[in-house]
Amino acid sequence: MIDARKLLDQFLGSQVPGMQGTVKDRATQAINLARDNPMATSAIAGVLLGTKTGRQVAGNALTLGGLAAIAGLGYQAYKNYQAGNQPQPALEAAPQAEPQFLPPPTDSGFSTAPAIASNDFTLSLVRAMIAAARADGHIDDAERQRILGKVQEAGVGPEAESFFERELTNPVDLDAIIASATTDEQRMQVYTASRLAIEPDSRAERGYLDLLAGRLGLPDALVDHIEATVAGAKV
């Protein structure tokens, strides 16, 4: 069975000590580090998700883990939405300080406990991020083969390699991604993960996120809060 949490950590663990530059600049270095310590690198994120914008999740997201980062951002956005606040960044940081993110409460629907956030649902979050990364159509056959080669180098294992090949080759199964989210909290996390994967600077990407929000049944005001929260967490 694929360890979906480990895979998600690799997607979002984009801050690697001793590595400088954008996600794209770090991709080769991350691949090398992944052979020794794949849990502490962003090999997959650097190759697949960060090639266009060079932006990544700031602060202590790597320490928390990818699932906790997604759930925590979703929870923060939902809390602000329920309070009737104006959309705002995830956390205020002191000048030149890294923002520090909090994991979601263990007694909420955003909990990362396996009983609430199953391996299957966590894998769906990875699938949602890949689908978002494909939204603008920039992953053609040549790019797909390059990504698969880098994934193989990252040493994630044959089962995970097969998973990536299917997700990059087959049409996006948006119905399955939507169906995987069975609670309001999970639906918010699917959107949050998708928004973390991309910067919607094209009509195709913005259109995809709008479609996703509609299919998930998220109110426009809540989407605005998620957008602001995620935007404030990416540098």
Residue, then its C-alpha position, 0 to 999 in steps of 0.5 A: m500500500i502506498d504511504a499517502r502521508k509520506l507522499l504528501d509530505q514530499f509534495l509540500g516539504s519544499q523547504v530543505p535546509g541548506m538549499q537555496g533558490t526557487v523550487k525549480d532551482r532546487a529540483t536536482q539537489a532535492i533528487n539527490l537528497a531524496r535517495d538518502n532521506p526522501m521524507a525530508t525533501s521536496a523532490i516530487a514537488g520541485v519536479l511536478l508542482g513548482t516548475k512554473t511559479g517557484r513558490q512554496v509553503a512557508g514556515n514550519a509546514l515541513t515539520l508539521g507534515g503535508l497533511a497537517a499543513i493542508a488541514g491546518l490552512g483549511y481550518q484557519a480559513y473556515k474559522n475566519y469564514q465562520a467568524g464573519n471576518q474579512p479574508q486574510p492571510a493564514l498568519e501574521a509573521a514578524p518582519q523577516a520571520e517565518p510564519q508558524f502554522l498550527p495543526p488543526p484541532t484533534d477534535s475537529g473534522f480537520s483532524t489528521a487522525p487516521a480514523i478521520a483522514s484515512n490513507d485513501f483520502t490522503l492519497s486523493l489529496v495527492r491526486a487532487m494536487i496532480a490534477a490541478a498541476r495538469a489544469d493548464g495542459h503544460i504537462d505534455d508527453a515529453e514533460r510527463q516522461r521527464i517527471l516520471g524519470k525524476v519520480q523514479e530517481a526519487g526512490v518512492g517505490p514501484e507502487a508509487e511510481s505506478f500511481f504517478e504514471r497512471e495519474l499523469t497518463n490517464p484523464v483526470d478523474l474529477d468525479a473520483i476526487i470529488a467523491s473522496a471528500t465525504t464531509d464539509e471539512q474534507r471538501m475544503q481540504v481538497y480545494t486547499a490542496s489543489r490551490l496549494a499546488i498552483e498559482p492560478d495565473s492562467r484562465a485554464e487554472r482559474g477555471y479549473l479551481d472555479l469548477l472544482a469549488g462549484r463541484l465541491g459545493l463550497p460557498d464563494a465567501l468560503v473559497d475567498h477565505i481559502e484563497a487568502t489563507v493559502a496565498g498568505a502561506k506561499v512565498 
